[in-house]
Amino acid sequence: MTEPAGGGLVDPEVALQRQVETLVQRFPDVDRGELQERVHSTYERLKGEASVDSHLVAMTEKQVTEELRGSGETVHVRSDDPA
């Protein structure tokens, strides 16, 4: 989901937008704007705490997914999602 270049992302915004699109599919009952806000704020928080940023996008998606599940949001599992 990321474009590596010299060990980092070419454009983290592109990768974050892909994460938003994935979350929109997995949480169709959650407003897209809320998902965008959650993804960006979580990414920025994790980035501020990280000493290495190579996995920040994946960590962001995991964190947002856990938060949404914890708040009771229903996850739509696509047929190609791992069980």
C-alpha positions as CSV (number, residue, x, y, z in Angstrom):
1,M,0.0,0.0,0.0
2,T,3.0,2.3,0.1
3,E,5.4,3.5,-2.6
4,P,8.9,3.0,-1.3
5,A,11.6,5.3,-2.3
6,G,14.9,5.3,-0.5
7,G,13.2,3.4,2.4
8,G,10.3,5.8,2.8
9,L,7.1,6.9,1.1
10,V,7.1,9.0,-2.0
11,D,3.9,10.7,-0.8
12,P,2.4,9.7,2.5
13,E,-0.8,11.5,1.5
14,V,-1.4,9.1,-1.4
15,A,-0.9,6.1,1.0
16,L,-3.2,7.7,3.6
17,Q,-5.9,8.3,1.0
18,R,-5.7,4.6,0.0
19,Q,-6.2,3.7,3.7
20,V,-9.3,6.0,3.8
21,E,-10.7,4.2,0.7
22,T,-10.1,0.8,2.4
23,L,-11.8,2.0,5.6
24,V,-14.8,3.4,3.7
25,Q,-15.4,-0.1,2.2
26,R,-14.9,-1.8,5.6
27,F,-17.0,0.7,7.6
28,P,-19.7,1.8,5.2
29,D,-21.9,3.3,8.0
30,V,-19.1,5.7,9.0
31,D,-19.0,9.1,7.3
32,R,-16.1,9.5,4.9
33,G,-15.1,12.8,6.4
34,E,-14.9,11.2,9.9
35,L,-12.7,8.5,8.5
36,Q,-10.4,11.0,6.8
37,E,-10.1,13.0,10.0
38,R,-9.4,9.8,12.0
39,V,-6.8,8.6,9.6
40,H,-5.0,11.9,9.3
41,S,-5.1,12.7,13.1
42,T,-4.0,9.2,14.0
43,Y,-1.1,9.3,11.4
44,E,0.1,12.7,12.7
45,R,-0.1,11.5,16.4
46,L,1.8,8.3,15.5
47,K,4.3,10.2,13.4
48,G,5.0,12.6,16.4
49,E,5.7,9.6,18.6
50,A,7.7,7.5,16.1
51,S,11.5,7.3,15.8
52,V,11.1,5.3,12.5
53,D,8.3,6.0,10.0
54,S,8.4,3.0,7.7
55,H,5.3,1.4,9.0
56,L,3.2,4.4,10.1
57,V,0.5,4.0,7.4
58,A,-0.1,0.4,8.3
59,M,-0.1,1.3,12.0
60,T,-2.5,4.1,11.3
61,E,-5.0,1.8,9.6
62,K,-4.8,-0.8,12.4
63,Q,-5.3,1.9,15.1
64,V,-8.3,3.5,13.4
65,T,-9.8,0.0,12.8
66,E,-9.4,-0.9,16.4
67,E,-10.9,2.4,17.6
68,L,-13.9,2.0,15.3
69,R,-14.5,-1.6,16.4
70,G,-14.1,-0.5,20.0
71,S,-16.8,2.1,19.5
72,G,-19.2,-0.6,18.2
73,E,-19.0,0.1,14.5
74,T,-19.8,-2.8,12.3
75,V,-17.1,-4.1,10.0
76,H,-18.1,-5.1,6.5
77,V,-15.8,-8.0,5.5
78,R,-15.2,-8.3,1.8
79,S,-14.9,-11.8,0.4
80,D,-11.2,-11.2,-0.3
81,D,-10.4,-10.1,3.2
82,P,-8.6,-12.6,5.4
83,A,-10.7,-14.3,8.0
